[in-house]
Amino acid sequence: MSVYAPRTHLATHDVANQPPEFADVNLYAIDTSLREAVAREAGAWLEQPLLALGADMGSERVLELGALANRFPPELAQFDRYGRRIDEARFHPAYHELMALAMKHGVHDLAWRTEERGRHAAHAAMLAIFTQAEAGVMCPVNMTYASVPALRTTPEVTQPWLDKLIGGTYDARLRPLQQKSGVTIGMAMTEKQGGSDVRANSTRAYPLDDARRAFRLVGHKWFCSAPMCDAFLTLAYTDRGLSCFLVPRVRPDGERNTIQVMRLKDKLGNKSNASSEIEYHDAYAELLGEEGRGVNVIIDMVHHTRLGTIAGTIGMMRMALAQALHHTRNRRAFQKTLADQPVMEGVLADLALEYEAAVALTMRVARAFDATDGEEKAFARLAVAVGKYWLTKRNANFVYECMECHGGAGYVEEGMMPRLYREAPLNAIWEGSGNVIALDIMRTLAREPAALDAFAAELERARGASAAFDSASADMVNRLRAGSHERDARMNAERMALLLQGAVLLQHAPHAVSDAFVDTRINGASGRTFGAIPASVDVRSILARHPSL
């Protein structure tokens, strides 16, 4: 804070009963739920890197950078002053500083440059912590992380890119690959006519040589987030089928590639991040994998970006909850702090319970991404979709309830809550909206018996801790093995998520947390709004896990 404190003695009144600024706090150090999950799913090696990141992200300066990057969104410059085509998104300096911080801390590459246990849990935890300060920059950072498995399918093409990505630093300059100190990688799949149905794409690819490694692309993409990335994975049809390509912004001859940015989207939230509509005008591209197998190549990137959507969601949840706790513990009404009023206490405890369960599931899923054995790999494929479906859907109402805890102060743009509220629906929409994800889950269960076995095995690990949980688990597994109608997809996804959360909490959380979760989420002893919980819930023990600043 400024060395000159704001004036509180005004001409007509004294300013009193207002919370202190939420700033200069280590966002990781105060997060008991995340610290326990990190210790469980990754280990002690990650403690110091996350404490360093938490201190940076909770600093007054970085929190202000997040506000600035969203207050002054990117602008599109299609031409320079002489009328020459440049197609550049221009960002506020705060955006570039945040990107540099993210890459300095290794959010984009730590999972790929360490052999430690829990490397993908490390990525999830770092992304969650960074999101608390600013979510938009995590789009290019998470895509860069997620691109590595797809890039590794064709090392003869992509090794120079991987060498710049892993261990690279932020370099916003438009330069040939060999002149860069680091790179970011984006993804562009969606087209106007198809949306999530990528097989309806119309973009075409034409070979430039007999070897059929280099192509020219003609077509468009309706959503291309972070168009200032150094290259993009994209889908286009050759005469042999839908294929995956790497499209650099600078061609091998050093010239700008013919990727035209038509406009930037005017989005509800996520203001700091440029999302664009682009066209390929004979754009240079290199084939990844085999022709006609494009979905198989890019699906690994999608798989890893989905982990980012749930990690980003717990980051938003955490900041919203922290803001609500900070406000209600520092403001009084009717002779008590707001947080000590019994009804508010129930709301805060229920929100804290929701966050605990979200962290538990996210970090368990992240651990599965490390897997080399078949069962854990199958679990990762299924559980990341289950988590994506449920956690991202819960987020918008979660953030709203945290906003309501502030009263009118939460609805004012000078605070963080409106930005969090606008951001909250996004992760449920991109990388597959709810129906797409629910149907993906059904297809995975139908095509991969190992996935259902892995799900059942995960529930079995918690068997015996709760009769209600055991009964619900057995019923769910039996229903899934019997097969379901497509119309059951959403109900199945929801119940699977709740049971996975319950399984992790029953194994690892304090009884006050796990018992309350099973009672309110699985056994049905709650209403339909946060805080509508039975008086038997041990709210004091739940809230004690969330210390004041």
C-alpha positions as CSV (number, residue, x, y, z in Angstrom):
1,M,0.0,0.0,0.0
2,S,1.0,3.6,-0.4
3,V,3.1,5.1,2.4
4,Y,0.4,7.8,2.5
5,A,-2.7,6.1,3.9
6,P,-6.1,7.2,2.6
7,R,-7.8,9.9,4.6
8,T,-10.5,8.5,6.9
9,H,-11.5,11.7,8.7
10,L,-13.7,13.5,6.2
11,A,-15.7,16.7,6.6
12,T,-19.1,15.0,7.1
13,H,-18.1,11.7,8.7
14,D,-15.3,9.3,9.6
15,V,-14.8,6.3,7.3
16,A,-15.0,3.3,9.6
17,N,-15.9,-0.4,9.6
18,Q,-14.2,-1.1,6.2
19,P,-11.9,-4.0,5.6
20,P,-8.2,-3.4,5.0
21,E,-6.9,-3.8,1.5
22,F,-6.5,-7.4,0.3
23,A,-2.8,-7.2,-0.7
24,D,0.7,-8.4,0.1
25,V,-0.4,-11.8,1.1
26,N,1.1,-15.2,0.1
27,L,-1.7,-16.8,-1.7
28,Y,-0.2,-20.3,-1.3
29,A,0.8,-20.0,2.3
30,I,-2.8,-19.3,3.4
31,D,-4.4,-22.0,1.3
32,T,-4.6,-25.1,3.6
33,S,-6.6,-27.1,1.1
34,L,-4.2,-26.6,-1.8
35,R,-1.1,-27.1,0.4
36,E,-2.4,-30.5,1.7
37,A,-3.3,-31.6,-1.8
38,V,0.1,-30.6,-3.2
39,A,1.9,-32.5,-0.4
40,R,-0.2,-35.6,-1.2
41,E,-0.1,-35.5,-5.0
42,A,3.3,-34.1,-5.7
43,G,5.5,-33.9,-2.5
44,A,7.8,-31.5,-0.7
45,W,9.9,-30.6,-3.7
46,L,7.1,-28.2,-4.8
47,E,6.7,-26.3,-1.6
48,Q,9.3,-23.6,-2.2
49,P,8.4,-22.9,-5.8
50,L,4.8,-22.5,-4.9
51,L,5.6,-20.2,-1.9
52,A,7.6,-18.0,-4.2
53,L,4.8,-17.9,-6.7
54,G,2.2,-17.3,-4.0
55,A,4.1,-14.3,-2.7
56,D,4.4,-12.8,-6.1
57,M,0.8,-13.3,-7.0
58,G,-0.5,-11.9,-3.8
59,S,1.6,-8.8,-3.9
60,E,-0.1,-5.4,-4.2
61,R,1.8,-4.8,-7.4
62,V,0.8,-8.0,-9.2
63,L,-2.8,-7.7,-8.2
64,E,-2.8,-4.2,-9.7
65,L,-1.2,-5.6,-12.9
66,G,-4.1,-8.0,-13.1
67,A,-6.6,-5.1,-12.8
68,L,-4.7,-3.0,-15.4
69,A,-4.5,-5.8,-17.9
70,N,-8.3,-6.1,-17.8
71,R,-9.1,-2.4,-17.6
72,F,-7.1,-1.8,-20.8
73,P,-7.8,-4.8,-23.1
74,P,-5.8,-5.5,-26.2
75,E,-6.5,-3.6,-29.5
76,L,-6.1,-4.9,-33.0
77,A,-3.7,-3.2,-35.5
78,Q,-4.4,-4.7,-38.9
79,F,-2.2,-2.2,-40.8
80,D,0.8,0.0,-40.0
81,R,0.6,3.7,-40.8
82,Y,1.7,3.1,-44.4
83,G,-1.1,0.7,-45.1
84,R,1.0,-2.5,-44.9
85,R,-0.6,-5.5,-43.3
86,I,0.7,-6.4,-39.8
87,D,-2.2,-8.1,-37.9
88,E,-1.0,-7.5,-34.4
89,A,-2.8,-7.4,-31.1
90,R,-1.4,-4.6,-29.0
91,F,-1.4,-5.2,-25.2
92,H,-1.1,-3.0,-22.1
93,P,2.4,-3.3,-20.5
94,A,0.8,-5.0,-17.5
95,Y,-0.1,-8.0,-19.8
96,H,3.5,-8.4,-20.9
97,E,4.8,-8.2,-17.3
98,L,2.3,-10.9,-16.2
99,M,3.3,-13.1,-19.1
100,A,7.0,-12.7,-18.2
101,L,6.2,-13.6,-14.6
102,A,4.3,-16.7,-15.6
103,M,7.1,-18.0,-17.7
104,K,9.7,-17.1,-15.1
105,H,7.9,-19.3,-12.6
106,G,7.6,-22.1,-15.2
107,V,3.8,-22.3,-15.3
108,H,4.2,-23.2,-19.0
109,D,6.9,-25.8,-18.8
110,L,7.7,-27.1,-15.3
111,A,5.8,-30.2,-16.0
112,W,8.0,-31.0,-19.0
113,R,11.4,-30.2,-17.5
114,T,11.3,-32.1,-14.2
115,E,11.1,-35.8,-13.5
116,E,9.8,-35.3,-10.0
117,R,6.6,-37.0,-8.9
118,G,3.5,-34.9,-9.5
119,R,4.8,-32.7,-12.3
120,H,1.3,-32.2,-13.7
121,A,0.0,-31.5,-10.2
122,A,2.7,-28.8,-10.1
123,H,1.3,-27.3,-13.3
124,A,-2.2,-27.3,-12.0
125,A,-1.2,-25.8,-8.6
126,M,0.8,-23.0,-10.3
127,L,-2.0,-22.2,-12.8
128,A,-4.5,-22.1,-9.9
129,I,-2.3,-19.7,-7.9
130,F,-1.6,-17.4,-10.9
131,T,-5.3,-17.3,-11.9
132,Q,-6.1,-15.7,-8.6
133,A,-4.2,-12.6,-9.7
134,E,-5.1,-12.7,-13.4
135,A,-6.8,-15.4,-15.5
136,G,-6.4,-14.1,-19.1
137,V,-2.7,-14.7,-19.4
138,M,-3.2,-18.3,-18.4
139,C,-4.9,-19.0,-21.8
140,P,-1.7,-18.7,-23.8
141,V,0.4,-20.1,-21.0
142,N,-1.8,-23.2,-20.6
143,M,-2.0,-23.8,-24.3
144,T,1.8,-23.6,-24.5
145,Y,2.0,-26.3,-21.7
146,A,-0.7,-28.4,-23.4
147,S,0.9,-28.3,-26.9
148,V,3.9,-30.4,-25.9
149,P,2.4,-33.9,-26.3
150,A,1.1,-33.0,-29.7
151,L,4.4,-31.4,-30.8
152,R,6.2,-34.5,-29.7
153,T,4.3,-36.6,-32.2
154,T,6.5,-35.2,-35.0
155,P,9.9,-34.3,-33.6
156,E,11.5,-34.0,-37.0
157,V,9.3,-30.9,-37.4
158,T,8.9,-29.6,-33.9
159,Q,12.1,-30.2,-32.0
160,P,13.4,-26.6,-32.6
161,W,10.1,-25.4,-31.2
162,L,10.3,-27.7,-28.2
163,D,13.9,-26.5,-27.6
164,K,12.6,-22.9,-27.4
165,L,9.4,-23.8,-25.4
166,I,11.0,-25.9,-22.6
167,G,13.2,-23.6,-20.5
168,G,12.3,-20.6,-22.6
169,T,11.5,-17.1,-21.3
170,Y,8.8,-14.7,-22.4
171,D,9.7,-13.0,-25.7
172,A,6.8,-10.9,-27.2
173,R,8.8,-9.9,-30.3
174,L,7.7,-11.1,-33.7
175,R,10.9,-12.8,-34.8
176,P,12.0,-16.0,-36.7
177,L,12.2,-19.0,-34.4
178,Q,16.0,-19.1,-34.1
179,Q,16.0,-15.5,-32.8
180,K,13.5,-16.1,-30.0
181,S,14.4,-16.6,-26.3
182,G,11.2,-18.5,-25.8
183,V,7.9,-19.3,-27.6
184,T,4.2,-19.6,-26.9
185,I,1.9,-22.0,-28.8
186,G,-1.8,-21.5,-29.4
187,M,-4.6,-23.6,-30.9
188,A,-7.2,-22.7,-33.5
189,M,-9.9,-25.3,-34.4
190,T,-13.4,-23.8,-34.3
191,E,-15.0,-22.5,-37.5
192,K,-18.2,-20.6,-38.0
193,Q,-20.3,-23.4,-39.4
194,G,-19.2,-26.2,-37.1
195,G,-18.3,-25.0,-33.6
196,S,-17.3,-28.1,-31.6
197,D,-18.0,-30.3,-34.6
198,V,-14.5,-30.0,-36.1
199,R,-15.3,-32.5,-38.8
200,A,-17.5,-29.9,-40.3
201,N,-14.5,-27.7,-40.9
202,S,-14.0,-26.2,-44.3
203,T,-10.3,-25.0,-44.1
204,R,-8.3,-26.8,-46.8
205,A,-4.6,-27.7,-47.0
206,Y,-2.6,-28.1,-50.2
207,P,0.8,-29.7,-50.3
208,L,3.8,-27.5,-51.3
209,D,6.1,-30.4,-52.2
210,D,6.0,-34.1,-53.0
211,A,7.1,-35.0,-49.5
212,R,3.8,-33.6,-48.3
213,R,5.3,-32.1,-45.1
214,A,4.8,-28.4,-46.0
215,F,1.3,-27.1,-46.9
216,R,-0.5,-23.9,-47.7
217,L,-3.8,-23.4,-45.8
218,V,-6.9,-21.6,-47.1
219,G,-9.8,-21.0,-44.8
220,H,-10.8,-19.4,-41.4
221,K,-11.0,-20.0,-37.7
222,W,-13.9,-18.4,-35.7
223,F,-12.1,-18.5,-32.3
224,C,-8.3,-18.1,-32.1
225,S,-7.4,-17.0,-28.6
226,A,-4.0,-15.4,-28.0
227,P,-3.3,-14.6,-31.7
228,M,0.1,-13.3,-30.8
229,C,1.4,-16.8,-30.0
230,D,4.4,-17.7,-32.1
231,A,2.7,-20.7,-33.7
232,F,-0.7,-22.5,-33.7
233,L,-1.9,-26.0,-33.9
234,T,-4.8,-26.1,-36.3
235,L,-7.0,-28.5,-38.2
236,A,-7.5,-28.5,-42.0
237,Y,-8.6,-31.0,-44.7
238,T,-6.1,-32.4,-47.2
239,D,-7.3,-34.7,-49.9
240,R,-6.6,-37.5,-47.4
241,G,-8.7,-36.2,-44.6
242,L,-8.7,-33.9,-41.6
243,S,-5.2,-33.3,-40.5
244,C,-3.2,-31.3,-37.9
245,F,-0.8,-28.6,-38.8
246,L,1.7,-26.3,-37.0
247,V,1.2,-22.8,-38.4
248,P,4.0,-20.3,-37.5
249,R,3.5,-16.6,-37.4
250,V,6.9,-16.2,-39.2
251,R,7.6,-18.4,-42.2
252,P,11.0,-20.2,-42.5
253,D,12.1,-17.6,-45.0
254,G,11.7,-14.9,-42.3
255,E,8.6,-13.3,-43.7
256,R,5.3,-12.8,-41.9
257,N,2.9,-15.7,-42.5
258,T,-0.3,-14.8,-44.2
259,I,-2.6,-15.2,-41.1
260,Q,-5.0,-12.3,-41.2
261,V,-6.6,-11.3,-37.9
262,M,-10.1,-10.1,-38.9
263,R,-11.2,-8.7,-35.5
264,L,-10.9,-9.3,-31.8
265,K,-13.9,-10.7,-29.9
266,D,-15.7,-8.3,-27.5
267,K,-16.1,-10.9,-24.7
268,L,-18.1,-10.9,-21.5
269,G,-14.9,-11.3,-19.5
270,N,-11.4,-12.6,-20.0
271,K,-10.7,-9.0,-21.2
272,S,-6.9,-9.2,-20.9
273,N,-6.7,-12.1,-23.3
274,A,-7.1,-11.4,-27.0
275,S,-9.5,-13.8,-28.7
276,S,-9.7,-13.3,-32.5
277,E,-11.2,-14.4,-35.8
278,I,-8.5,-15.3,-38.3
279,E,-8.2,-16.2,-41.9
280,Y,-5.6,-18.3,-43.6
281,H,-4.6,-16.8,-47.0
282,D,-2.3,-19.5,-48.4
283,A,-0.7,-19.6,-44.9
284,Y,2.5,-21.7,-44.6
285,A,2.0,-24.8,-42.3
286,E,3.8,-28.0,-41.5
287,L,2.0,-31.4,-41.0
288,L,2.0,-33.0,-37.6
289,G,1.4,-36.7,-37.5
290,E,-0.2,-38.5,-40.4
291,E,-2.7,-37.0,-42.9
292,G,-6.2,-37.8,-42.0
293,R,-5.3,-38.3,-38.3
294,G,-5.5,-34.7,-37.2
295,V,-8.0,-35.2,-34.4
296,N,-5.8,-38.0,-32.9
297,V,-2.8,-35.6,-32.8
298,I,-4.5,-32.5,-31.4
299,I,-6.7,-34.4,-28.9
300,D,-3.7,-34.7,-26.6
301,M,-3.5,-30.9,-26.5
302,V,-7.2,-30.7,-25.8
303,H,-6.8,-33.3,-23.0
304,H,-4.1,-31.2,-21.3
305,T,-5.9,-27.9,-21.8
306,R,-8.9,-29.4,-20.0
307,L,-6.7,-29.9,-17.0
308,G,-6.0,-26.2,-17.2
309,T,-9.7,-25.4,-17.2
310,I,-10.3,-27.1,-13.9
311,A,-7.1,-25.7,-12.4
312,G,-8.1,-22.2,-13.4
313,T,-11.5,-22.8,-11.9
314,I,-10.2,-23.6,-8.5
315,G,-8.0,-20.5,-8.8
316,M,-11.1,-18.4,-9.3
317,M,-13.0,-20.2,-6.6
318,R,-10.1,-19.6,-4.2
319,M,-9.8,-15.9,-4.8
320,A,-13.6,-15.4,-4.6
321,L,-13.7,-17.3,-1.3
322,A,-10.7,-15.4,0.0
323,Q,-12.3,-12.1,-0.8
324,A,-15.5,-13.1,0.9
325,L,-13.8,-14.3,4.0
326,H,-11.7,-11.2,4.2
327,H,-14.6,-8.9,3.8
328,T,-17.0,-10.7,6.2
329,R,-14.3,-11.1,8.9
330,N,-13.4,-7.4,8.8
331,R,-16.9,-5.8,8.7
332,R,-19.4,-5.7,11.6
333,A,-23.1,-5.5,11.6
334,F,-25.5,-6.0,14.5
335,Q,-22.8,-6.2,17.2
336,K,-20.9,-9.0,15.4
337,T,-18.6,-9.5,12.4
338,L,-20.5,-10.6,9.4
339,A,-18.6,-13.9,9.5
340,D,-19.8,-14.6,13.0
341,Q,-23.5,-14.3,12.1
342,P,-24.9,-17.8,12.1
343,V,-26.5,-17.7,8.6
344,M,-23.4,-16.1,7.0
345,E,-21.2,-18.7,8.8
346,G,-23.2,-21.4,7.1
347,V,-22.8,-19.8,3.7
348,L,-19.0,-19.4,4.2
349,A,-18.6,-22.9,5.4
350,D,-20.6,-24.3,2.5
351,L,-18.5,-22.3,0.1
352,A,-15.3,-23.5,1.8
353,L,-16.6,-27.1,1.6
354,E,-17.2,-26.7,-2.2
355,Y,-13.7,-25.4,-2.6
356,E,-12.1,-28.2,-0.6
357,A,-13.8,-30.7,-2.8
358,A,-12.9,-28.9,-6.0
359,V,-9.2,-28.8,-5.0
360,A,-9.2,-32.5,-4.0
361,L,-10.6,-33.6,-7.4
362,T,-8.5,-31.3,-9.5
363,M,-5.2,-32.4,-7.9
364,R,-6.2,-36.1,-8.0
365,V,-6.9,-35.8,-11.7
366,A,-3.6,-33.9,-12.2
367,R,-1.7,-36.7,-10.5
368,A,-3.2,-39.2,-13.0
369,F,-1.6,-37.2,-15.9
370,D,1.8,-38.4,-14.7
371,A,0.7,-42.0,-15.2
372,T,2.6,-44.6,-17.2
373,D,0.2,-47.5,-16.4
374,G,-2.9,-48.2,-18.3
375,E,-5.5,-47.9,-15.5
376,E,-4.2,-44.4,-14.4
377,K,-4.1,-43.2,-18.0
378,A,-7.7,-44.3,-18.5
379,F,-8.6,-42.6,-15.2
380,A,-7.0,-39.4,-16.4
381,R,-8.9,-39.4,-19.7
382,L,-12.2,-39.9,-18.0
383,A,-11.8,-37.9,-14.8
384,V,-10.5,-34.8,-16.5
385,A,-13.7,-34.6,-18.4
386,V,-15.8,-35.3,-15.3
387,G,-14.0,-32.6,-13.5
388,K,-14.3,-30.2,-16.4
389,Y,-18.0,-30.8,-16.6
390,W,-18.8,-30.3,-12.9
391,L,-16.3,-27.9,-11.4
392,T,-16.6,-25.3,-14.2
393,K,-20.4,-25.4,-14.0
394,R,-20.3,-24.8,-10.2
395,N,-18.0,-21.9,-10.5
396,A,-20.3,-19.2,-11.7
397,N,-22.8,-19.6,-8.9
398,F,-19.9,-20.0,-6.4
399,V,-18.4,-16.7,-7.4
400,Y,-21.8,-15.0,-7.3
401,E,-22.4,-16.2,-3.8
402,C,-19.0,-14.9,-2.7
403,M,-20.0,-11.6,-4.4
404,E,-23.2,-11.5,-2.4
405,C,-21.3,-11.9,0.8
406,H,-19.9,-8.4,0.2
407,G,-23.4,-6.8,-0.3
408,G,-23.3,-3.8,-2.6
409,A,-19.6,-3.4,-2.2
410,G,-19.2,-6.7,-4.2
411,Y,-21.0,-5.2,-7.2
412,V,-18.7,-2.3,-7.6
413,E,-16.1,-2.4,-10.4
414,E,-13.3,-1.0,-8.2
415,G,-13.1,-4.4,-6.5
416,M,-12.2,-7.7,-7.9
417,M,-15.6,-9.5,-7.6
418,P,-17.1,-8.2,-10.9
419,R,-14.1,-9.3,-12.8
420,L,-14.2,-12.7,-11.3
421,Y,-17.9,-13.0,-11.9
422,R,-17.5,-12.2,-15.6
423,E,-14.6,-14.7,-15.9
424,A,-16.5,-17.4,-14.0
425,P,-18.5,-19.0,-16.9
426,L,-15.7,-19.2,-19.4
427,N,-14.0,-22.5,-18.4
428,A,-17.3,-24.2,-18.7
429,I,-17.6,-23.0,-22.3
430,W,-14.2,-23.4,-24.0
431,E,-12.5,-26.7,-24.5
432,G,-16.0,-28.2,-24.8
433,S,-19.2,-26.9,-23.3
434,G,-21.3,-28.9,-21.0
435,N,-23.2,-31.2,-23.4
436,V,-20.0,-31.9,-25.4
437,I,-18.2,-32.9,-22.3
438,A,-21.1,-35.0,-20.9
439,L,-21.2,-36.9,-24.2
440,D,-17.4,-37.3,-24.3
441,I,-17.7,-39.0,-20.9
442,M,-20.4,-41.4,-22.2
443,R,-18.2,-42.2,-25.3
444,T,-15.2,-42.9,-23.1
445,L,-17.2,-45.2,-20.9
446,A,-18.5,-47.1,-23.9
447,R,-15.2,-47.4,-25.8
448,E,-12.8,-47.9,-22.9
449,P,-13.9,-50.5,-20.4
450,A,-10.6,-49.7,-18.5
451,A,-11.9,-46.2,-17.8
452,L,-15.0,-47.5,-16.0
453,D,-12.8,-50.0,-14.1
454,A,-10.5,-47.2,-13.1
455,F,-13.5,-45.1,-11.9
456,A,-14.9,-48.0,-9.9
457,A,-11.4,-48.7,-8.4
458,E,-11.1,-45.1,-7.3
459,L,-14.4,-45.2,-5.4
460,E,-13.5,-48.6,-3.9
461,R,-10.5,-47.0,-2.2
462,A,-12.9,-45.0,0.0
463,R,-15.1,-48.0,0.7
464,G,-16.0,-48.4,4.4
465,A,-15.7,-44.8,5.4
466,S,-19.4,-43.9,4.9
467,A,-22.4,-46.1,4.4
468,A,-24.1,-43.4,2.4
469,F,-21.1,-43.1,0.1
470,D,-20.8,-46.9,-0.3
471,S,-24.4,-47.2,-1.3
472,A,-24.3,-44.3,-3.8
473,S,-21.1,-45.6,-5.3
474,A,-22.4,-49.1,-5.8
475,D,-25.5,-47.8,-7.4
476,M,-23.6,-45.5,-9.8
477,V,-21.2,-48.2,-10.9
478,N,-24.0,-50.6,-11.6
479,R,-25.9,-48.0,-13.6
480,L,-22.8,-47.2,-15.7
481,R,-22.1,-50.9,-16.4
482,A,-25.7,-51.4,-17.5
483,G,-25.4,-48.6,-20.0
484,S,-27.3,-45.3,-20.1
485,H,-29.5,-43.3,-22.5
486,E,-27.9,-40.2,-24.0
487,R,-30.3,-38.1,-22.0
488,D,-28.7,-39.4,-18.8
489,A,-25.3,-37.9,-19.8
490,R,-25.5,-34.8,-17.5
491,M,-26.9,-36.6,-14.5
492,N,-24.2,-39.3,-14.8
493,A,-21.5,-36.7,-15.1
494,E,-22.7,-34.8,-12.1
495,R,-23.0,-37.9,-9.9
496,M,-19.6,-39.2,-11.0
497,A,-18.0,-35.9,-10.1
498,L,-19.6,-35.8,-6.6
499,L,-18.6,-39.4,-5.9
500,L,-15.0,-38.8,-7.0
501,Q,-14.8,-35.8,-4.8
502,G,-16.3,-37.7,-1.9
503,A,-13.8,-40.6,-2.5
504,V,-10.8,-38.3,-2.2
505,L,-12.2,-36.4,0.8
506,L,-13.1,-39.5,2.7
507,Q,-9.5,-40.8,2.3
508,H,-7.6,-37.6,3.0
509,A,-9.7,-34.7,4.5
510,P,-10.6,-34.1,8.2
511,H,-13.8,-35.8,9.2
512,A,-15.6,-32.4,9.6
513,V,-15.0,-31.8,5.9
514,S,-15.6,-35.3,4.5
515,D,-18.7,-36.0,6.6
516,A,-20.3,-32.7,5.7
517,F,-19.6,-33.2,2.0
518,V,-21.1,-36.7,1.9
519,D,-24.1,-35.5,4.0
520,T,-24.8,-32.4,1.8
521,R,-23.7,-33.5,-1.7
522,I,-24.3,-37.2,-1.8
523,N,-26.9,-37.9,0.9
524,G,-29.0,-35.0,-0.1
525,A,-29.2,-33.2,3.2
526,S,-29.0,-29.7,1.8
527,G,-30.9,-27.2,-0.2
528,R,-30.2,-25.8,-3.7
529,T,-28.3,-22.7,-2.6
530,F,-25.0,-22.3,-0.8
531,G,-25.5,-22.1,2.9
532,A,-28.7,-24.2,2.9
533,I,-27.1,-26.9,5.0
534,P,-28.2,-28.7,8.2
535,A,-27.2,-27.3,11.6
536,S,-25.3,-30.5,12.3
537,V,-22.5,-29.4,9.9
538,D,-19.4,-28.5,11.9
539,V,-19.0,-25.1,10.3
540,R,-16.4,-23.9,12.8
541,S,-14.0,-26.7,12.0
542,I,-14.4,-26.2,8.3
543,L,-13.8,-22.5,8.5
544,A,-10.8,-22.9,10.8
545,R,-8.9,-24.4,7.8
546,H,-9.1,-20.9,6.1
547,P,-7.1,-18.5,8.3
548,S,-7.6,-14.8,8.2
549,L,-5.0,-12.6,6.6
